[in-house]
Amino acid sequence: MGTTITELFLHPFRLRPLGVTSVTTCTQWTLGYSTKNLIQNYTVTEDNTEPEIVGVWQVYPQVSYITPWDSVRIRANITDSGSGVENVTLFYGFNEPIDEVTQQSFSKISMNFVGGDMYNCSYDGVIPPQENDTIVWYYIEASDFAANKRVSNGRSYTIRYGDSSYLCISIKISEIDTKNLTAMLTVNFYARLPSRDEPEFFRVEASNIERDPEPFEIKQVPFKRFFYEGSVTWNVQLFGNPNCFPYDHYNLNLTFQIGWSAIDKLDIRIGNFSDYKLNYVWKLEPLNNRTDYASKDPKLFADLQIVRKPIDRLPVILPIFGVFFLLGATLLVGVADHFKNRLTVYLAPFVFIVGFLYTLESWAPTRFGFAIAELLVISLILGTVVFVVFSFISASLSTSSYPVLFNVCFDSVAMVFVFIFLIFVFTVPNEGSLLFSIPLPDRGFIVFGIVYGLVMRLYFNLKPLKTEFALLRTNVAFRIRKFRKKRRTKRT
């Protein structure tokens, strides 16, 4: 019987005997009216080379830790230069390293062809979810069409799922503008939020209750499994009283509502200032940081106070304190002998504080009415005027029988007027009396600056004051007796 061309080429592979290296075949060809026998020799080479497992790796999940709900996909790259790869099997077991004994209990999964050809190909296999704290051992077995097999080295992974969750928010201030009462915040978020759902992002709503009660949403993007991070620049309105300059301070009442279920640990960290100039001028005082561990949408609250540092107050406060001390020092000078010297001292500070009041306009923040510094300067102006007026009165009485006593009394009255301005006349909105709106140490400096000159005057003139006071008391007693005697004479 005749043989076709196709049969001729397929026949040797179909009848390939293992172990035979040379085969002779005789095929009869019938061409027209003649018949010829064709003798063909070919060689069959035996395939005794094992497949090569080039690589084995974990396709999903691509992290070091695996949860109890994860199906782990394993991929293998295999090559075979002989008959070709026929099948690949994935073996897996638990907790004990691979050896001849533990292999008996391993489960096996046929891996699926995913790409390439029979000589260079990739196979995938999926190990089903396992219990937490389980060590899963696995290896690959590849075989070719000649029944050669190759086994890979054993590998393992651990099912380790820690369900603890946390969210940390850190805040830095990069800019403070007291002209429009705003601050630029840089808010950084870092969270570990394990979830079976593994969302592409989670949301945080932020608001500044005092000035910006409407929240805005911040999306946090995962940078690795279960870990999220994000950053936002937030321009917030400050809440405070700029009329307290240079003792001004401002509040931030920040709320962060997390779009998540209950979180084990919520943390908010108040950093510092990103600009060293801000760190020179201001300091941050966290007033109250608290958390609400609600079962749904927990919250973080941060109450902050931005306070002007004492070192930044010095250019404003020191000249004012200096003028208060200068006014108090004039009370050391007696009017009777040094009236012109007093007027010269009053004139110099008067010119200075008027110019200083004008300069404060460019230093002080935007405000309604006068700030503390401006009210102090105005008090100095009025106090200087009062001191000048009462110095004139004292000078006109310097020829009396009680020059020192009258001078001290009028200087005391002038000093009292300055305190009336500081305590009763000038007040700071929402703060009260001007003098009591100032911190206690600075308040003490002002009071001491006003009264120390008069105290020293009394100390250095104690002897003439005693003499004049005794003389005055004698004269008053004499006039009282004289008045009573005259009244008795009228009655009789």
C-alpha positions as CSV (number, residue, x, y, z in Angstrom):
1,M,0.0,0.0,0.0
2,G,1.3,3.5,-0.8
3,T,2.3,6.1,1.9
4,T,1.6,9.8,1.7
5,I,4.2,12.5,2.2
6,T,2.6,13.5,5.5
7,E,2.8,10.0,6.9
8,L,6.5,9.9,5.9
9,F,7.4,12.8,8.1
10,L,5.1,11.9,11.1
11,H,5.8,8.2,11.1
12,P,9.2,8.3,12.9
13,F,7.9,10.4,15.8
14,R,4.8,8.3,16.1
15,L,6.8,5.1,16.4
16,R,9.7,6.5,18.3
17,P,11.2,3.8,20.6
18,L,13.2,4.9,23.6
19,G,16.7,3.6,23.7
20,V,17.0,3.0,19.9
21,T,19.5,5.3,18.2
22,S,19.2,4.1,14.5
23,V,16.1,3.0,12.5
24,T,15.8,1.8,8.9
25,T,12.4,2.0,7.1
26,C,11.3,0.7,3.7
27,T,8.6,2.5,1.9
28,Q,7.0,1.4,-1.3
29,W,6.2,4.1,-3.8
30,T,3.8,3.5,-6.7
31,L,4.4,5.9,-9.5
32,G,2.4,5.4,-12.7
33,Y,3.0,1.8,-13.9
34,S,6.2,1.1,-12.0
35,T,6.9,0.3,-8.4
36,K,10.0,1.3,-6.5
37,N,11.2,0.6,-3.0
38,L,12.8,3.6,-1.1
39,I,15.1,2.7,1.8
40,Q,15.3,5.7,4.3
41,N,17.6,5.9,7.3
42,Y,17.1,8.3,10.2
43,T,18.3,8.6,13.8
44,V,16.2,9.0,17.0
45,T,18.0,10.7,19.9
46,E,16.9,9.7,23.4
47,D,15.7,12.8,25.7
48,N,17.3,12.2,29.1
49,T,17.6,15.9,30.0
50,E,15.5,17.3,32.8
51,P,13.6,20.5,32.4
52,E,15.2,23.6,33.9
53,I,13.2,25.7,36.4
54,V,14.6,29.1,35.7
55,G,12.7,31.1,38.4
56,V,10.0,30.8,41.0
57,W,8.4,33.8,42.6
58,Q,5.3,35.1,44.3
59,V,3.1,37.1,41.9
60,Y,0.4,38.1,44.4
61,P,0.4,39.5,46.9
62,Q,3.8,41.3,46.3
63,V,4.5,42.0,50.0
64,S,6.5,40.3,52.7
65,Y,3.4,39.6,54.8
66,I,0.3,37.7,53.8
67,T,-3.1,37.7,55.4
68,P,-5.4,34.8,56.1
69,W,-7.7,35.8,53.3
70,D,-5.0,35.9,50.6
71,S,-4.8,33.3,47.9
72,V,-1.1,33.3,47.0
73,R,-0.3,33.1,43.3
74,I,3.0,31.4,42.5
75,R,4.6,31.6,39.0
76,A,7.4,29.5,37.5
77,N,9.5,30.0,34.4
78,I,10.6,26.6,32.9
79,T,12.7,25.7,29.9
80,D,13.4,22.4,28.2
81,S,15.7,21.8,25.2
82,G,14.5,18.3,24.5
83,S,11.0,17.0,24.1
84,G,9.4,20.1,25.7
85,V,7.5,20.8,29.0
86,E,4.5,18.6,29.5
87,N,3.1,19.7,32.9
88,V,4.1,21.6,36.1
89,T,2.8,20.8,39.6
90,L,2.8,23.0,42.7
91,F,3.2,21.1,46.0
92,Y,2.5,22.8,49.3
93,G,2.4,21.9,53.0
94,F,2.5,23.6,56.4
95,N,4.8,24.6,59.2
96,E,7.5,21.9,58.8
97,P,10.5,22.3,56.3
98,I,10.5,20.1,53.2
99,D,11.9,16.7,53.6
100,E,11.1,13.1,52.6
101,V,8.6,12.7,55.4
102,T,6.8,16.0,55.2
103,Q,6.5,15.7,51.4
104,Q,4.1,12.8,51.9
105,S,1.5,15.1,53.4
106,F,1.9,17.9,50.8
107,S,-1.1,18.9,48.7
108,K,-0.6,19.4,45.0
109,I,-2.1,21.7,42.4
110,S,-1.7,21.5,38.7
111,M,-0.3,24.8,37.5
112,N,-1.8,26.5,34.4
113,F,0.1,27.5,31.3
114,V,0.2,31.3,31.1
115,G,2.7,32.1,28.3
116,G,5.5,31.0,26.0
117,D,5.9,27.7,24.2
118,M,6.6,24.1,25.2
119,Y,10.3,24.8,25.3
120,N,10.3,28.1,27.2
121,C,7.1,28.8,29.2
122,S,5.5,30.2,32.3
123,Y,3.0,28.4,34.6
124,D,0.9,29.8,37.5
125,G,-0.5,28.1,40.5
126,V,-2.6,29.4,43.4
127,I,-2.3,28.3,47.0
128,P,-5.6,28.8,48.8
129,P,-6.0,31.0,51.9
130,Q,-4.6,29.6,55.1
131,E,-5.0,30.3,58.8
132,N,-3.1,33.0,60.6
133,D,0.4,32.3,61.9
134,T,0.9,29.4,59.5
135,I,4.2,28.8,57.6
136,V,3.4,27.6,54.1
137,W,6.2,25.5,52.4
138,Y,6.0,24.9,48.7
139,Y,8.1,23.6,45.7
140,I,7.6,23.1,42.0
141,E,7.9,19.9,40.0
142,A,8.2,20.1,36.2
143,S,8.2,17.1,33.8
144,D,8.7,16.9,30.0
145,F,7.2,14.6,27.3
146,A,10.1,12.1,27.9
147,A,9.0,11.7,31.6
148,N,12.0,13.6,32.9
149,K,11.3,15.6,36.0
150,R,12.9,18.5,37.9
151,V,12.1,19.6,41.4
152,S,12.8,23.2,42.6
153,N,14.2,24.2,45.9
154,G,11.7,24.6,48.7
155,R,10.4,28.1,49.6
156,S,8.1,29.4,52.3
157,Y,6.0,32.3,53.4
158,T,4.2,33.1,56.6
159,I,0.6,34.0,57.2
160,R,1.0,36.8,59.6
161,Y,-1.8,39.3,59.9
162,G,-1.7,42.0,62.6
163,D,-5.0,43.8,62.6
164,S,-3.8,46.7,64.7
165,S,-4.4,50.0,63.0
166,Y,-3.1,53.5,63.6
167,L,-3.2,57.0,62.1
168,C,-0.6,59.7,62.7
169,I,-1.1,63.3,61.7
170,S,1.8,65.8,62.0
171,I,1.3,69.5,61.6
172,K,3.9,72.1,60.7
173,I,3.4,75.9,60.2
174,S,5.1,77.3,57.2
175,E,3.7,80.9,57.2
176,I,1.8,83.2,59.6
177,D,0.2,86.4,58.2
178,T,-1.2,88.7,61.0
179,K,-2.4,91.2,58.4
180,N,-5.2,88.9,57.3
181,L,-5.0,86.5,60.3
182,T,-4.1,83.4,58.3
183,A,-1.6,80.6,58.8
184,M,-0.3,78.2,56.2
185,L,-0.1,74.6,57.5
186,T,1.6,71.6,56.1
187,V,-0.3,68.5,57.3
188,N,1.2,65.1,56.8
189,F,-0.7,61.8,57.2
190,Y,0.6,58.3,57.8
191,A,-1.6,55.4,58.5
192,R,-1.7,51.6,58.7
193,L,-5.2,50.5,58.1
194,P,-5.6,46.7,57.4
195,S,-8.7,45.9,55.5
196,R,-10.0,43.0,53.4
197,D,-11.3,45.5,51.0
198,E,-8.0,47.3,50.5
199,P,-9.4,50.6,49.1
200,E,-7.4,52.7,46.6
201,F,-7.6,55.6,49.1
202,F,-9.2,56.6,52.3
203,R,-10.6,60.1,53.1
204,V,-9.9,62.5,56.0
205,E,-12.1,65.5,56.4
206,A,-10.4,68.5,58.1
207,S,-11.9,71.7,59.5
208,N,-10.9,74.7,61.6
209,I,-14.0,75.0,63.8
210,E,-13.4,78.6,65.1
211,R,-13.1,80.2,61.6
212,D,-13.6,77.6,58.9
213,P,-16.3,75.2,60.1
214,E,-16.9,73.7,56.7
215,P,-14.7,70.6,56.3
216,F,-12.7,69.7,53.1
217,E,-11.7,66.2,52.0
218,I,-8.2,64.9,51.8
219,K,-7.5,61.7,50.0
220,Q,-4.7,59.4,51.3
221,V,-3.1,57.1,48.7
222,P,-1.5,53.7,49.7
223,F,2.2,53.5,49.1
224,K,2.3,49.8,50.1
225,R,-0.2,47.3,51.2
226,F,-2.4,48.7,54.1
227,F,-0.1,51.7,54.4
228,Y,-1.3,55.1,53.4
229,E,0.3,58.5,53.3
230,G,-0.6,61.9,52.1
231,S,0.2,65.6,52.5
232,V,-1.8,68.8,52.1
233,T,-1.1,72.5,52.4
234,W,-3.9,74.1,54.3
235,N,-4.5,77.9,54.6
236,V,-6.4,78.4,57.8
237,Q,-8.0,81.4,59.4
238,L,-6.5,82.3,62.8
239,F,-8.8,83.1,65.7
240,G,-7.4,85.6,68.2
241,N,-7.3,89.3,69.3
242,P,-4.7,91.3,67.3
243,N,-5.5,94.2,69.5
244,C,-3.2,92.5,72.1
245,F,-0.1,93.3,70.0
246,P,2.7,92.8,71.1
247,Y,1.1,90.2,73.4
248,D,-1.1,88.8,70.7
249,H,-1.8,85.1,70.4
250,Y,-3.9,83.1,68.1
251,N,-5.8,79.9,68.3
252,L,-6.4,77.0,65.9
253,N,-9.1,74.5,66.7
254,L,-8.5,71.7,64.2
255,T,-10.7,68.7,63.7
256,F,-9.9,65.6,61.5
257,Q,-12.6,63.1,60.9
258,I,-11.4,59.9,59.4
259,G,-13.6,58.0,57.0
260,W,-12.9,54.5,58.5
261,S,-14.0,52.2,61.2
262,A,-12.6,52.3,64.7
263,I,-8.8,52.8,64.7
264,D,-6.7,51.4,67.5
265,K,-4.4,54.4,67.9
266,L,-4.9,58.0,66.8
267,D,-2.0,60.3,67.2
268,I,-1.5,64.0,66.3
269,R,1.9,65.5,66.5
270,I,2.4,69.3,66.6
271,G,5.7,70.0,64.9
272,N,7.4,73.3,64.8
273,F,7.8,75.9,62.1
274,S,9.4,75.2,58.7
275,D,10.9,78.7,58.6
276,Y,13.5,79.6,61.2
277,K,12.2,83.2,61.2
278,L,8.8,82.0,62.3
279,N,10.5,80.0,65.0
280,Y,12.2,83.2,66.2
281,V,8.9,85.1,66.4
282,W,6.3,82.5,67.5
283,K,6.0,79.5,69.7
284,L,3.4,76.7,69.5
285,E,1.5,75.7,72.6
286,P,-0.7,72.7,72.2
287,L,-3.7,73.3,74.5
288,N,-5.7,70.2,74.2
289,N,-5.1,67.2,71.9
290,R,-7.8,64.5,72.2
291,T,-9.3,61.7,70.2
292,D,-12.7,60.2,69.7
293,Y,-12.4,56.4,69.1
294,A,-15.8,56.1,67.5
295,S,-16.8,52.8,65.9
296,K,-17.4,54.7,62.7
297,D,-15.6,57.8,61.5
298,P,-13.3,58.4,64.5
299,K,-12.0,62.0,65.1
300,L,-8.8,63.8,66.1
301,F,-9.0,67.2,67.7
302,A,-6.1,69.6,68.1
303,D,-6.4,72.9,70.0
304,L,-3.3,75.0,69.3
305,Q,-2.2,78.4,70.4
306,I,0.4,80.5,68.5
307,V,2.0,82.9,70.9
308,R,4.4,85.7,70.1
309,K,7.7,85.1,71.8
310,P,9.1,87.6,74.4
311,I,12.2,88.1,72.2
312,D,10.0,89.4,69.4
313,R,8.3,91.8,71.8
314,L,11.5,93.5,72.9
315,P,11.8,96.0,70.1
316,V,8.3,97.3,71.0
317,I,8.2,96.9,74.7
318,L,11.7,98.1,75.7
319,P,11.3,101.7,74.4
320,I,7.9,101.9,76.1
321,F,9.3,100.6,79.4
322,G,12.2,103.0,79.0
323,V,10.0,106.0,78.7
324,F,8.0,104.9,81.8
325,F,11.2,104.7,83.8
326,L,12.3,108.1,82.4
327,L,9.0,109.7,83.5
328,G,9.4,108.1,86.9
329,A,12.9,109.3,87.1
330,T,11.8,112.9,86.7
331,L,10.2,112.7,90.1
332,L,13.6,112.5,91.6
333,V,14.3,116.1,90.5
334,G,12.8,118.8,92.7
335,V,10.7,121.4,90.8
336,A,11.8,124.3,92.9
337,D,15.5,124.2,91.8
338,H,15.3,122.1,88.6
339,F,12.1,123.0,86.8
340,K,13.7,123.6,83.4
341,N,15.5,120.3,83.6
342,R,12.2,118.6,84.1
343,L,10.7,120.3,81.1
344,T,13.6,119.3,78.9
345,V,13.2,115.7,80.0
346,Y,9.5,115.8,79.3
347,L,10.0,117.4,75.9
348,A,12.5,114.7,74.6
349,P,10.3,111.7,75.3
350,F,7.2,113.5,74.1
351,V,8.7,113.9,70.6
352,F,10.0,110.3,70.7
353,I,6.8,108.6,71.7
354,V,4.8,110.5,69.1
355,G,7.1,109.2,66.4
356,F,7.1,105.8,68.0
357,L,3.3,105.7,67.9
358,Y,3.4,106.4,64.1
359,T,6.0,103.6,63.7
360,L,3.8,101.1,65.5
361,E,1.2,101.4,62.7
362,S,3.5,99.4,60.4
363,W,4.5,96.8,63.0
364,A,1.1,95.9,64.5
365,P,-1.2,93.4,62.7
366,T,-4.5,94.4,61.2
367,R,-6.9,95.2,64.0
368,F,-10.0,97.1,65.2
369,G,-9.1,100.0,67.3
370,F,-5.8,100.5,69.2
371,A,-3.4,97.7,70.2
372,I,-1.9,97.3,73.6
373,A,1.4,98.9,72.5
374,E,-0.4,101.9,71.0
375,L,-2.5,102.4,74.1
376,L,0.6,102.3,76.2
377,V,2.2,105.0,74.1
378,I,-1.0,107.1,74.2
379,S,-0.9,106.7,78.0
380,L,2.7,107.9,78.0
381,I,1.7,111.0,76.0
382,L,-1.1,111.9,78.3
383,G,1.0,111.1,81.3
384,T,3.7,113.4,80.1
385,V,1.2,116.2,79.6
386,V,-0.1,115.6,83.2
387,F,3.4,115.7,84.6
388,V,4.1,118.9,82.8
389,V,0.9,120.6,84.1
390,F,1.5,119.5,87.7
391,S,5.1,120.5,87.4
392,F,4.0,124.0,86.6
393,I,1.6,124.0,89.5
394,S,4.4,122.7,91.8
395,A,6.8,125.4,90.5
396,S,4.3,128.2,91.3
397,L,4.1,126.9,94.9
398,S,7.8,126.5,95.4
399,T,8.0,129.8,97.3
400,S,5.5,128.6,99.9
401,S,6.4,127.5,103.4
402,Y,6.1,123.8,102.3
403,P,7.9,123.5,98.9
404,V,9.0,119.9,99.2
405,L,5.7,118.7,100.7
406,F,3.7,120.4,98.0
407,N,6.0,119.2,95.2
408,V,5.7,115.6,96.4
409,C,1.9,115.8,96.7
410,F,1.5,117.2,93.2
411,D,3.9,114.6,91.7
412,S,1.9,111.9,93.5
413,V,-1.3,113.2,92.0
414,A,0.2,113.3,88.5
415,M,1.4,109.7,89.1
416,V,-2.1,108.7,90.1
417,F,-3.5,110.2,86.9
418,V,-1.2,107.9,84.9
419,F,-2.5,104.9,86.7
420,I,-6.1,106.1,86.1
421,F,-5.3,106.1,82.3
422,L,-3.8,102.6,82.5
423,I,-6.5,101.0,84.6
424,F,-9.8,102.9,84.1
425,V,-9.6,105.0,80.9
426,F,-8.0,102.6,78.4
427,T,-9.2,99.0,77.8
428,V,-8.4,96.3,75.3
429,P,-11.4,94.7,73.5
430,N,-12.2,91.3,75.0
431,E,-9.3,91.7,77.5
432,G,-10.4,94.4,79.9
433,S,-8.2,97.0,81.6
434,L,-5.0,98.0,79.7
435,L,-2.7,97.4,82.6
436,F,-4.2,94.1,83.5
437,S,-4.1,92.9,79.9
438,I,-0.3,92.8,80.2
439,P,1.5,89.7,81.7
440,L,2.4,90.1,85.3
441,P,6.2,90.5,84.9
442,D,5.7,93.3,82.3
443,R,3.0,94.9,84.4
444,G,5.4,95.0,87.3
445,F,8.0,96.8,85.2
446,I,5.5,99.5,84.3
447,V,4.3,100.0,87.9
448,F,7.9,100.1,89.2
449,G,8.9,102.5,86.4
450,I,6.3,105.0,87.4
451,V,6.6,104.9,91.2
452,Y,10.3,104.3,91.9
453,G,11.2,107.9,91.3
454,L,8.7,109.2,93.8
455,V,9.8,106.5,96.3
456,M,13.4,107.6,95.9
457,R,12.3,111.3,96.2
458,L,10.6,110.6,99.5
459,Y,13.6,108.6,100.7
460,F,16.1,111.4,100.0
461,N,13.8,114.2,101.3
462,L,12.6,112.4,104.4
463,K,14.1,114.9,106.8
464,P,12.7,118.1,105.2
465,L,9.4,116.3,104.6
466,K,9.1,115.5,108.4
467,T,10.0,119.1,109.3
468,E,7.4,120.5,106.8
469,F,4.8,118.0,107.8
470,A,5.3,118.8,111.5
471,L,5.1,122.5,110.7
472,L,1.9,122.0,108.6
473,R,0.3,119.9,111.4
474,T,1.1,122.7,113.9
475,N,-0.3,125.4,111.7
476,V,-3.4,123.3,111.0
477,A,-3.9,122.6,114.7
478,F,-3.4,126.3,115.5
479,R,-6.0,127.4,112.8
480,I,-8.5,124.8,114.1
481,R,-8.1,126.1,117.7
482,K,-8.4,129.7,116.5
483,F,-11.5,128.8,114.5
484,R,-13.2,127.1,117.5
485,K,-12.3,130.0,119.7
486,K,-13.9,132.4,117.3
487,R,-17.1,130.4,117.1
488,R,-17.4,130.3,120.9
489,T,-16.9,134.0,121.1
490,K,-19.8,134.5,118.6
491,R,-22.1,132.3,120.6
492,T,-21.5,134.2,123.8
